[in-house]
Amino acid sequence: MVLARGPSFIAPLGRMIVDDTNGGDQDDPGARGAKALKFARSARAGGDQPRLVRIPLPDPGLTPGAGSTNVLLPPGYDDPANANRRYPVVYLIHGYPGGTSDDWFTAGDAVGTMNQLYSHHLVRPMILVGADMTAGDTGTDWECLNVPHGPRLESYLTEHVVGQIDHRFRTLADRGDRAIGGMSGGGFCALNVGLRHLPEFATMLITLPYDTLGTDASLLGGDKALAAANDPRAYIPRMRFTQPIAAMIDAGMGSRVDVQVAKRLARSLLARGQRVALREEPGMNHTWNTARAALPFLIAFADQQFPRTTDVQQVGVPGRH
């Protein structure tokens, strides 16, 4: 699987191996991911495969046009033997512009990745959430910001989406068992929201990184104080870390800018005493190929950060199936 997602000189070997063992559209990862997404949506409750449910999570007071959120439940979630078991959660944010809550499950092949990780017992069961952070406008680089006189996407994610996921599903509703990740603009979202909400998230998973809004600061209406408060490059060196946070940062080596940003961000967080893992993907650029190749490592890193206990009777709020 890792070979097939690797650089061009080795990918054919990986695809050949996977073709021989699994079959399928290995030359079109997006199509493969779309098929896996469709299969996961049709999976029956109680089966031995991850099951994906799609739920609307509107909150007109925070953002208009909120679309559906994808929730990938682990194998065994519906087993009566696990009725009292709760699970850590990874929130995955799509890129901007043009992103949707499906992207991590189609182009990112999250279902296939989790199937592989579970089948080889590389990570513990967890819930993956693909949130819709478009505010009904996929053409705008919203970057998960609370926009003055516009959608309040940061609040929508941290208050409404997280709250609803904890209410509807058997989650471990604490920061230690909650990770936020994303690619490109979604990676900026994971970085900025993760740092601004230390009580909610203990782990950040960032690929195709950038650490400053740049021209997207115009969304904040010229408010310099608000722009500075959403500029991790500027605020990390003086930020007060009231709680520790761990970050994995992944960049394609073919994108010189991404590698520079990843290294700068890693140095900045390390200088503040935070835990950081840095990974570079050979032969890859600022594309979904890189995010897809990074995902197994990001998920494994998150699993390493989650507390090593599954006895969760006293943690969180009662959920619903």
N, C-alpha and C positions, 0 to 999 in steps of 0.2 A: 504494500500500500504506500509506504513512504517512498520507495523507488519510483512508483508510478506518478507520484506527485512532485518528483524532483526535477532537476534541470534537464534540458533537452538531450544531453548526451547519454543519460542513464534512464530517462523515462520510458523509452520503448521496452527495455528489459522488464521494468516493473509492470507495464501494461500486459506484456506477454504472460508473466507469471499470474497476474490477477485474472486475465482472460482464461487461462488454463484451469484455474481453480473455481472462479465464480461466474464467468461469462459476462455478457452485458456490454454496454456502450462505453468502453474504457477510453475511446478516443474523444469522447465528448463529456467531460466531467459535469458540465451544467445539465445535460440531458440525464446523465446518471443520477445526479442529485435530485432532479425533478421527479424521476421515477421513484427514488427512495422516499421522497416527501409524500408522493401519492400513496405509496404502499403503507407508510407509517400512519397516514390519516385513515386508511381503511383497516388498520390492524384492530383485531377484536380485543376487548378488555379481557385481561387474564392470560394473554398470550405471552410467548417467550421473546418477543421482539419489542423494541421501543415503540411506544404508541404516541402519536401526535394528535393533539386536540387544538382546534382553532376557536378562539373566543373573542367577541367584541369587548373592548374595554373603553367605552366612551366616557369622557368627562368634559362636556362643553364649556365648563367654567375655566378649564385650564388650556384646552386646545380644541379647535374645531376639527371635524373630519377625521377623528382618530379611527384608524382601520383595525383590522383583526390582529390579535396577538397569537403567535404560535407557541405552544407549550409541548415539549417533547418529554414524555414520562418514561422512566426507565423500565426495563423488564422486571416483572414482579410487583410493580406498583399496585396492581389490582388484585393480587393474591391475598385471600383472607388472612393468610399467615403473616402478612406484612401490614395488617390493618392499623397497627400502632406505630409503624415505622415512619419516620420523617426523613427528608432528603435535603442536601444542600442544593443551591440554585446558582446557575450561571446565566446572567443576562447578556445577550449578544445583540449589539447594535449595528445596523446596516450602514453602508456608506452614503455619502451625499455627493451631488444630487442624484435623483433617479432611484434611490434605494427603496426597498420594501421589507416588510417583516418576513418575507419568504426567502430573502437572499442568502442567509447563512445556511438554509436547508436545501437550496438549489445550487447556486454557484459555489457555496461553501461546503456542500455535501456533509452537513453536520450529522445527518442520520447515518450515512455510511461510516463516518468517522466513529460515532458512538458504538455502532455495531461491532466494528473492529476492536475498539478499546475494551468493550465488554467481553467479547468472545475470547480475548486473550487475557482477561482478568488484570488489565493494566490500570483501571480506575474503579473506584466504588460507584454504585448507582447514584445518579444525580438528576436533577431536573434542568433542562435547557429552555430558556425563554427568548423568543425572537420578538422584540417589541416593535411596534410601529411608531417611529419618531418623525413622521413626515408632516404632521398637522394637516393632512389632506392635500398637500402641495409638494409633490416629489421633485419639482424643479428648483427648489430653493435649498441652499446650504444652511439649514437651520442650526446644525451643530449642537442640538439638544439644549439650546439656550432658552432662558426666560426672556423673551423679546418684549421690550416696552410697547404697550398697546398692541401686542400680538400674542401668538401662542406661547404658553409657559411650559415648554417641553421638559425642562429640568425638573420642575415641580410635578409635572404629569408622570414622569418616570419614577422619581424617588418617593412620591407620596401615593399616587393613585395606582400605578401599575404594580409596584412592589407590594403595596397593601392588598390589592386584589388577588395577586398570586398567593400571598401568604394566607389569605382568607379562603380561597377556593381549593387549594391543594395542600397536601401534607408536607409542608416545607419546614426546614429548620430556620425559624424566623429570627436570626441573629446575624450580626455583621461577620462573624468568623466563618459562617457557612454560606456567605453570599459573595459572589464575584461578578464584576462587570467587565465586559470586553467589547471590542469592536474593531473594524477595519477602516482606515482612512478617516473620513469625517466621523464615523462611528468610533474609531480609535481615539480621536480627540474627545469625543463625548465621554468615553470610558475614563480617560485621564482626568478631564476637568471635573466631571460629576463625581468620580471616585475620590478625588482629593478634596472636593468641597463638601463631601458627605462621608467623612470618616466614621461616624456612628452607624452608617448603614452598610458600608462595604469594606472588606478587609483585603481584597485582592483585585488587581487590575490586569487585564489581558489585552495587550495593544499590538496590532499589526498594521503595517503601512502607516507609521506614526507621523504626526506633527504635533507641535507643542505650543502653537500660538495661533490666534484667529486670523491674523493678517487682514486682508481686505474684508473678510466676513465680519469684522468688528463693526462694519456699517449697520449691521442688523440692530445694534444697540443704540442707534439714534444719536451718535456723537457723544454719548455719556462716557467721558474718559475714566471716571472712577469705576463704572460698571465694566468697561472694557478691561481695565487692569485687574479687576477681580475675577475675570474669566480668561486670563493669560497665564497659563502654567509656567511658561518660560520665565516670566517676570516674577511670579509670586512664590514659586517653590523655594528659592534661596532665602526668603524671609518668612516662610510659612511656619506656623506653630503646629507641629504634629501632636495633637492631643492623644492620638492612638496610632499605633504603627500600621503600615500598609505594605503589602508586597506587590511587585509588578513584574510581569514578563513582557518584554518588548521584542518584537520580531520584525525584521526588515529584509526585503529582497536585495541581494548584493548588486543587482543590476541597476538599482536606483541609488545613485550616489547621495542624493539629498536625503532619502529615507534613512540610509545608513548613518549619515551625519546627525540627523535628528535623533535617531535611536541612541547613538553613543552619547550625545549631549544630554539627553533626558536621563539616561542611565547614570551618568556622572553626577547630575544634579540631585537625583534621588539618593544615590549612595552617599553623597556629601552630607545629606540630612539624616543619615543613619537608617534608611529604609532598605528593605531586602529587594534586590533586583536580579533578574535573569535576563540576559541578552542573547538573542539568537539571530543569525543571518542565514538566509536561504540562497544558496549558490545559483546563479543564472536566472534569477527571478527579479521582477520589477514591481511597479506599483499597480498590481492587478489582482483579481480574485485568485489567480493561480497561487500567488504568494500566501494569501489569507487561507486558502484551502490547505496548502502544505503546512502552514503554521498551526492549524487548529488542533491536531493531535497533541502537539507539545504544549499549547496553551491550556488545553483541558487537563493534561497530566500535571502541569504546574499548579493549576487550581486545586486539583485533588490533593496535592502535597500540602497545600496551605490549610485545607479544611481540617478541623479538629478530628482526631482519630477515634471518635466514638460514634456509635449509631444508637445509643440509648438516649432517646430524645423525649421521654415522656413529659419532662417538666419544661421543655423549651417550645416556644411558639404558641400559636393560637390554633384551636381546632379547625381543621380544614374540611372541605366537602369534596366528594368525588366528582 
